Amino acid sequence: MKNVSKLLFLFFLLVVSNHAGAQSSEKLKTEQDRLAKKISNTKSLLDKVKTNTEASLNELKIIDKQIQFREDLVRNFDNQIRGAESKISEKDKEIIKLTDKLGRLKTQYKKLLIYAYKHRNKYGRLMYIFSSGSYFEAIKRNNYLKRVSEMQHKQFLIIQQHQGLIKNEIQTIQKEKEYKVQILDEKKIERDQIAKDKVKQEAVYKKFKSEEGKLYAQLKEDERKKAELNKKISAAIQKEIAAAEAKRKKAEEAARKKSTTAATTTGGTAAAATTTAEKKETTTFTETKESAALNKSFEGNKGKLPWPVEKGTITEGFGRNNHPTLPNVVTNNNGIDISAPKNAQVRAVFEGEVTSVLNIPGAGKVVIIKHGNYRTVYSNLQDTYVSAGSKVSTKQAIGSLLNKENSSVSLAHFEIHQVVGTVVNCLNPSLWVAN
């Protein structure tokens, strides 16, 4: 029975370790698929860029991202290889333990068979029982013989189970070795691609380093356009907040007048009417159920929102960003910039109401959508398919991206704002859209 308990415990440890290893392996493979998809997107964008004779800063950013994704993928491969090697080592140790255990079990089973052979005659069994000194001793001898028979059967089953475990462990090791070889091949391919991308990156970088004066002028113009864009977006949201506040005050004034009329009509009940009016002021002008539900629903989708374009790569993140070629130059971004295919459709990331459609010279058109206390902002649009007051659904097309001359890649600018009273906070969209 002691051997059986040990075997069950060993089997439990094998199952638990296999399950934990499988989870870790699956997580790495999921990450590998995600990175492969990102690499495919950037490769597609770079293939489109190749059709242009003039390189752009955006191309350099895409190459930077491509190298980053490939290096992340190589690290992922390294982790998978280490995991496979660790699993092979663990399985080798388990096979040694199981083989040793199997040897001891066979020795014990051999002894049981010899004992069973010697006591195979039923009369000999009966004589062993009847030769007891008392009735209770005879019962004990009978139970002992039964236990020996049961142990013999269980020992046989345990040996079979051990043989099955050893066979499974050997098959697992073989699969891990084959998988390791496959990952090593893929890692080599990615390293070769990284080397090619870096050669391309260096060529584009040198071209722009020779044109620093032109780049500084372009940067100054871009910053001017960005400041104008931020100013217009802020003004539009503040105008919307002011309009909502004016509407609230108007409704509040109407409620006061109604309560005053009621007080005049009822005479002696004026105090009660005033109390009622005060209650209305504190309850009537809170956020509507629809708005509150939308606000809660938007918050609940943090990290799961769809991208504002179907395919693309984030080439400039939220907050401070180093310029790709100019030393010690940092730009600030209120949202994220996504490089996408030419003429890409821009879509709403969540259901809501369009509050503003702006036209900013040099920066295209801008659409602002309200989702409870949140606003999503879509800039650099060429055409828009919605107008202020339009209700939109998740993933509904709201416009197409602006296309620059001699460029086969467009740039989508996306922002998320949270309105708290009259204060507007810029949030990092990368934390809200799905990875």
C-alpha positions in Angstrom: 0.0 0.0 0.0 2.9 2.3 0.7 4.3 1.8 -2.8 0.9 2.5 -4.3 0.7 5.8 -2.3 4.1 6.8 -3.5 3.2 6.0 -7.1 0.0 8.1 -6.9 1.9 11.0 -5.5 4.6 10.7 -8.2 1.9 10.6 -10.9 0.2 13.7 -9.4 3.5 15.6 -9.6 3.9 14.6 -13.2 0.4 15.8 -14.1 0.9 19.1 -12.3 4.3 19.8 -13.8 3.1 18.9 -17.3 0.1 21.2 -16.9 2.2 24.1 -15.7 4.8 23.6 -18.4 2.0 23.4 -21.1 0.5 26.7 -19.8 3.9 28.4 -20.0 4.6 27.0 -23.5 1.2 28.0 -24.7 1.7 31.5 -23.4 5.0 31.8 -25.3 3.4 30.5 -28.5 0.5 33.0 -28.2 3.1 35.8 -27.8 4.9 34.4 -30.9 1.7 34.5 -33.0 1.0 38.1 -31.8 4.6 39.2 -32.8 4.4 37.4 -36.1 1.2 39.3 -36.9 2.8 42.6 -36.0 5.8 41.8 -38.2 3.5 40.9 -41.0 1.8 44.3 -40.7 5.0 46.3 -40.7 6.4 44.2 -43.6 3.2 44.9 -45.6 3.7 48.7 -45.0 7.4 48.5 -45.9 6.5 46.7 -49.2 4.2 49.6 -50.0 6.9 52.1 -49.1 9.3 50.5 -51.6 7.2 51.7 -54.5 8.2 55.3 -53.7 11.5 56.7 -54.8 11.6 59.1 -51.9 12.2 57.8 -48.4 10.3 59.4 -45.4 10.7 59.6 -41.7 7.7 57.5 -41.4 9.5 54.7 -43.3 12.4 55.0 -40.8 9.9 54.6 -37.9 8.3 51.6 -39.5 11.8 50.0 -40.0 12.6 50.7 -36.3 9.3 49.0 -35.3 10.0 46.1 -37.6 13.5 45.5 -36.0 12.0 45.9 -32.5 9.3 43.3 -33.2 11.8 40.9 -34.8 14.1 41.2 -31.7 11.2 40.6 -29.4 10.4 37.5 -31.5 14.0 36.3 -31.2 13.8 36.7 -27.4 10.6 34.8 -27.5 12.3 32.0 -29.4 15.1 32.0 -26.9 12.6 31.5 -24.1 10.9 28.7 -25.9 14.2 27.0 -26.5 15.1 27.3 -22.8 11.7 26.0 -21.9 12.1 23.0 -24.3 15.6 22.2 -22.9 14.4 22.5 -19.3 11.5 20.2 -20.1 13.8 17.6 -21.8 16.1 17.7 -18.7 13.1 17.2 -16.4 11.7 14.4 -18.5 15.1 12.6 -18.5 15.2 12.7 -14.7 11.6 11.5 -14.5 12.5 8.5 -16.8 15.5 7.6 -14.6 13.2 7.7 -11.5 10.5 5.7 -13.2 12.9 3.1 -14.5 14.5 2.7 -11.1 11.0 2.4 -9.5 10.0 -0.1 -12.2 13.0 -2.3 -11.4 12.1 -2.4 -7.7 8.4 -3.1 -8.6 9.5 -6.0 -10.8 11.7 -7.5 -8.0 8.8 -7.2 -5.6 6.4 -8.7 -8.1 8.8 -11.6 -8.7 8.8 -12.4 -5.0 5.0 -12.3 -4.9 4.8 -14.7 -7.9 7.2 -17.2 -6.2 5.2 -17.0 -3.0 2.0 -17.5 -5.0 3.5 -20.5 -6.8 4.5 -22.1 -3.6 1.0 -21.7 -2.2 -0.8 -22.5 -5.4 -2.4 -25.7 -4.0 -5.8 -24.9 -2.5 -5.3 -27.7 0.1 -2.0 -26.2 1.1 -3.8 -22.9 1.6 -6.5 -24.6 3.7 -3.9 -26.4 5.7 -2.1 -23.1 6.4 -5.4 -21.7 7.7 -6.6 -24.8 9.6 -3.2 -25.2 11.3 -3.9 -22.0 13.2 -3.9 -22.2 17.0 -7.3 -20.4 17.3 -10.3 -19.3 15.3 -9.1 -15.6 15.3 -5.7 -16.6 14.1 -7.3 -18.6 11.2 -9.3 -15.5 10.2 -6.1 -13.4 10.3 -4.3 -16.0 8.1 -7.1 -16.0 5.6 -7.2 -12.1 5.4 -3.4 -12.2 5.0 -3.6 -14.5 2.0 -6.3 -12.3 0.5 -4.1 -9.2 0.9 -1.2 -11.0 -0.7 -3.4 -11.8 -3.7 -4.6 -8.2 -3.9 -1.1 -6.8 -3.7 0.0 -9.2 -6.4 -2.7 -7.8 -8.7 -2.1 -4.2 -7.8 1.7 -4.6 -8.3 1.0 -5.9 -11.8 -1.2 -2.8 -12.5 1.5 -0.5 -11.1 4.1 -2.0 -13.3 1.9 -1.6 -16.4 1.2 2.0 -15.4 5.0 2.8 -15.0 5.7 1.3 -18.4 3.0 3.5 -19.9 4.4 6.6 -18.1 8.0 5.9 -19.3 6.7 5.5 -22.9 4.8 8.8 -22.7 7.8 10.6 -21.3 10.1 9.3 -24.1 7.5 10.5 -26.7 7.3 13.9 -25.1 11.1 14.3 -25.1 11.2 13.4 -28.8 8.5 16.0 -29.6 10.4 18.7 -27.5 13.6 17.9 -29.4 11.8 18.3 -32.8 10.2 21.5 -31.6 13.5 22.9 -30.4 15.1 22.2 -33.9 12.1 24.1 -35.5 12.4 27.1 -33.2 16.2 27.3 -33.8 15.6 27.4 -37.6 13.0 30.2 -37.2 15.3 32.1 -34.9 18.1 32.0 -37.5 15.7 33.3 -40.2 14.6 36.2 -37.9 18.3 37.1 -37.1 19.0 37.2 -40.8 16.0 39.5 -41.4 17.1 41.8 -38.5 20.5 42.2 -40.2 18.9 43.1 -43.5 16.5 45.6 -41.8 19.4 47.3 -40.0 21.3 47.8 -43.3 18.1 49.4 -44.7 17.7 51.4 -41.5 21.2 52.7 -41.7 20.8 53.8 -45.4 17.6 55.8 -44.6 19.2 57.2 -41.5 22.2 58.5 -43.3 20.0 60.2 -45.9 18.2 62.1 -43.3 21.3 63.0 -41.3 22.6 64.8 -44.4 19.4 66.9 -44.4 19.3 68.0 -40.8 18.5 71.6 -41.7 15.5 70.6 -43.7 14.4 68.2 -40.9 14.5 71.0 -38.3 12.3 73.2 -40.5 9.9 70.3 -41.1 9.8 69.5 -37.4 9.0 73.2 -36.6 6.1 73.1 -39.1 4.8 69.8 -37.7 4.9 71.1 -34.2 3.0 74.2 -35.2 0.3 72.0 -36.9 0.2 69.7 -33.8 -0.3 72.7 -31.5 -3.1 74.0 -33.7 -4.7 70.6 -33.7 -4.5 70.3 -29.9 -5.9 73.8 -29.5 -8.9 73.0 -31.8 -9.6 69.7 -30.1 -9.5 71.3 -26.6 -11.7 74.1 -27.7 -14.3 71.7 -29.2 -14.5 69.6 -26.1 -14.7 72.7 -23.8 -17.4 74.1 -26.0 -19.3 70.8 -25.6 -18.9 70.9 -21.8 -20.1 74.5 -21.7 -23.1 73.7 -23.8 -24.0 70.8 -21.5 -23.6 73.1 -18.5 -25.8 75.8 -20.0 -28.4 73.1 -20.8 -28.3 71.9 -17.2 -28.6 75.5 -15.8 -31.6 76.1 -18.1 -33.3 73.0 -16.9 -32.5 74.0 -13.3 -34.0 77.5 -13.9 -37.2 76.0 -15.4 -37.5 73.7 -12.4 -37.2 76.7 -10.0 -39.9 78.6 -11.9 -42.1 75.6 -11.8 -41.7 75.3 -8.0 -42.3 79.0 -7.6 -45.6 78.8 -9.5 -46.6 75.8 -7.5 -45.8 77.7 -4.2 -47.9 80.7 -5.3 -50.9 78.4 -6.3 -50.9 76.4 -3.1 -50.3 79.4 -0.7 -49.6 77.9 2.7 -47.7 74.9 1.2 -44.9 77.1 -0.3 -42.3 75.8 2.1 -43.1 72.2 1.1 -42.9 73.1 -2.6 -39.5 74.7 -2.0 -38.3 71.6 -0.3 -39.5 69.5 -3.2 -37.8 71.8 -5.7 -34.5 71.5 -3.8 -34.8 67.7 -3.9 -35.3 67.9 -7.7 -32.2 70.0 -8.0 -30.1 67.3 -6.3 -31.5 64.3 -8.2 -32.7 65.5 -11.6 -29.4 66.8 -13.1 -27.2 63.8 -12.4 -25.8 61.7 -15.3 -28.5 59.9 -17.2 -28.7 56.1 -17.0 -27.8 55.8 -20.6 -24.8 58.0 -20.3 -23.7 56.3 -17.1 -24.1 52.8 -18.6 -22.0 53.9 -21.7 -19.3 55.4 -19.5 -19.1 52.2 -17.4 -19.1 50.0 -20.5 -16.3 52.0 -22.1 -14.2 51.7 -19.0 -14.9 47.9 -18.9 -13.4 47.5 -22.4 -10.0 49.0 -21.4 -7.3 46.9 -23.2 -9.9 45.4 -25.5 -11.0 48.2 -27.8 -10.5 47.6 -31.5 -8.0 49.7 -33.4 -9.2 52.8 -35.2 -7.8 51.2 -38.4 -8.1 47.5 -39.4 -4.3 47.1 -40.1 -1.4 49.2 -38.9 1.6 49.7 -36.7 2.1 52.3 -33.9 5.0 54.3 -35.1 4.9 57.0 -32.4 3.6 56.4 -28.9 1.9 58.4 -26.3 3.9 61.1 -24.4 7.5 62.0 -25.0 9.2 60.5 -28.1 12.8 60.8 -29.3 13.2 62.0 -32.9 14.4 59.2 -35.1 17.4 61.1 -36.5 17.8 64.5 -34.8 19.9 64.2 -31.6 18.4 65.5 -28.3 15.1 66.4 -29.9 12.0 65.1 -28.1 8.4 65.5 -29.3 5.3 65.2 -27.2 2.2 63.3 -28.4 -1.3 63.5 -26.8 -2.2 60.2 -28.5 -0.7 57.6 -30.8 0.3 57.7 -34.5 -0.6 54.6 -36.5 1.0 54.0 -39.9 -1.7 52.3 -42.1 -2.1 51.4 -45.8 -3.1 54.2 -48.2 -6.8 55.1 -48.2 -7.4 53.1 -45.0 -10.8 53.4 -43.5 -11.0 54.9 -40.0 -13.5 53.4 -37.7 -15.1 54.2 -34.3 -13.5 52.1 -31.5 -16.7 52.1 -29.5 -20.3 53.1 -29.8 -21.2 56.7 -29.0 -22.3 60.1 -30.4 -20.3 62.3 -32.7 -20.0 65.7 -31.0 -17.7 67.5 -33.4 -16.3 67.3 -37.0 -13.5 69.8 -37.5 -11.5 70.9 -40.5 -7.9 71.9 -39.7 -5.9 73.3 -42.7 -2.8 71.1 -43.2 -4.0 68.5 -40.7 -7.1 67.2 -42.4 -10.4 66.6 -40.7 -11.0 65.6 -37.1 -13.9 63.6 -35.6 -14.7 63.6 -31.9 -17.0 60.9 -30.5 -18.5 61.0 -27.0 -18.7 57.8 -24.9 -20.1 58.9 -21.5 -17.3 60.8 -19.8 -14.8 59.7 -22.4 -14.0 61.2 -25.9 -12.2 59.5 -28.7 -10.5 61.7 -31.3 -9.7 60.7 -34.9 -7.4 63.1 -36.8 -5.7 63.3 -40.2 -8.9 62.3 -42.1 -9.4 63.1 -45.8 -13.1 62.3 -45.9 -15.7 62.0 -43.1 -18.9 59.9 -43.3 -20.5 61.3 -40.1 -21.7 64.7 -38.8 -22.2 66.2 -35.3 -25.1 64.4 -33.6 -24.6 61.1 -35.5 -24.9 57.9 -33.5 -22.1 55.4 -34.3 -21.5 51.8 -33.5 -18.3 49.9 -32.7 -16.1 49.5 -35.8 -18.4 51.7 -37.9 -16.4 53.5 -40.6 -16.4 57.3 -39.9 -13.9 58.4 -42.6 -10.8 57.7 -44.6 -7.2 58.7 -44.0 -5.5 61.7 -45.6 -2.9 60.8 -48.2 0.3 62.8 -48.8 1.9 63.1 -52.2 4.5 60.5 -53.1 3.5 58.3 -50.2 1.8 54.9 -50.2 1.4 54.9 -46.4 -1.0 57.0 -44.4 -0.8 58.1 -40.8 -3.8 58.0 -38.4 -3.6 60.1 -35.2 -5.8 58.7 -32.4 -6.5 60.2 -28.9 -8.6 59.3 -25.9 -9.7 62.0 -23.4 -11.5 61.7 -20.0 -13.8 64.5 -18.9 -13.9 65.1 -15.2 -16.2 68.1 -14.5 -14.6 70.8 -16.6 -11.1 69.2 -16.6 -10.0 67.1 -19.6 -7.3 64.5 -19.2 -5.3 62.9 -22.1 -5.1 59.1 -21.7 -2.6 56.7 -23.3 -4.6 54.9 -26.1 -2.0 52.0 -26.2 -3.4 50.9 -22.8 -7.0 50.9 -24.2 -6.8 49.2 -27.6 -6.3 45.5 -27.9 -2.8 44.2 -28.2 
